[in-house]
Amino acid sequence: MGKRGHVLAIPFPAQGHVTPLLKLSRLIASHGHFKVTFVNTHFIHNKLAASTDPLDDVVLASISDGLPDDSDRTDAFELWESLNSTMSAHLTELIESINASNCDEKISCIIADVTLGWVLEIAPRFGAESVGFNPTSAASFAIILQIPNLIHQGKLDCDGNLKGSENYVRLADEIPAWRKDEFGWSFPLDLKTQKLLLECCLSGEKAARSRSNWLLCNTFYELEPSACDLNPKLLPIGPLLASKTRASCSSLCVEDMSCIRWLDERAIASVIYVSFGSLAVLSGRQLQELALGLELSGQPFLWVVRSNFTIDGSKVEYPEGFLERVCGGRGLGKVVEWAPQERVLSHPSVGCFLSHCGWNSTLEGLAEAVPFLCWPYFADQYHNQSYICDKWKVGLRIEQDGDGIRSRDEVKKKIEILVGDDGMRVNALRLKEIAKKSVGQEGSSFVNFHRFIDHLMVYKG
Ligand code: UDX
């Protein structure tokens, strides 16, 4: 077999980053002209292998994240430090060994999550094209690129807090403003965590300034044209969605398929799907308010409650009698530890997505025209909420009270309003069509993706 291009893709080791880059990798592989190697840390690699079927289109490989095997990787500071100090060397070793094993399949392109900005410096050493991949919105990336300017202009302090009397930052009229404490790096309750988030963001900023000429982004131009226009290097190629014909391929937890059968027995557009992604946590009191709000609404619900869903890692405690009352037999609700989310959202029984507004969840909900109830936790999720509620008008905020709690009455009230609102459903259907067009033949993301592939074809020599 002759020489063919070999793409190596490497995500940041977290669910919300692995999923979109693996989808992109499979899309590149499906093109047929490239071998694609997808590199995880050993920890993520083992989780993926335990929860999904083997892949036949992409080669999976893994490297150490520098931490001992028995570490549970829940300490984000330790993990970040270790990735920073050890990953480059491990990746370099892997590339050397791949290149030595077959000189017709040397790595010709490295696609790295922008959060791992330093990886992009490795590519030129191997004569490979270096490509950044941004798994969040174009707007969320645009504000990160502005951090040095905002600090220089005296608008932000070095910890990422807004200074002076301004309560928000706006990048363009058409992009919702970022309010104080709602930046991608904000974590007002804990400065140490905020500094870590800021450092992660700055790694992305560095990636954008690197020699990489391409910054692929999981968005589509029509969804956020102004934000896409802010960065000439940015190439919107999304939404990256799981192919309807293949089983899900990127879950790091085992998907509970019983919820699909449960949905089959519910009325069309009646179910509230409740999911907070892979990282968001709730306090015990907040979890109980949410449970009671769902019960009070009288609407069927499917709720993903991860085993690590509480803020202090304690066991999940439901209100007394909740599970027996609400989730037993033919009760209103069903609770699972992890759902096949894209299949759930495409199910006709689902009528509303109560979501933390992670970018993947946002795109997955948009792609299925499911209106949102927004409950952001951190990172880009507040800005995604602004897009959903203020710009695209496909969802409502669930507001906090003076104690920072989203009460059962607020949950019930917003479910009732959303269920009775046809306008939002119409907006959602319109966006679904635009999203579909963008990845369809000759759509904007389709054309961008093929421009990228054509470039790689030349680059492989
Ligand atoms: C993180 C950040 O928090 C998010 O804001 C950022 O945009 C990406 O990285 P996460 O919090 O996990 O991700 O949320 P999200 O981006 O929504 O990704 C979660 C992924 O897990 C989605 O693709 C979703 O389909 C999947 N998922 C979630 C499941 O497959 N099953 C579940 O039960 C819950």
Boltz pocket constraint, residues with backbone or C-beta under 6 A from the ligand:
constraints:
  - pocket:
      binder: B
      contacts: [[A, 15], [A, 16], [A, 17], [A, 19], [A, 135], [A, 136], [A, 251], [A, 275], [A, 276], [A, 277], [A, 278], [A, 279], [A, 280], [A, 304], [A, 337], [A, 338], [A, 339], [A, 340], [A, 341], [A, 342], [A, 357], [A, 358], [A, 359], [A, 360], [A, 361], [A, 362], [A, 364], [A, 378], [A, 379], [A, 380], [A, 381]]
      max_distance: 6.0
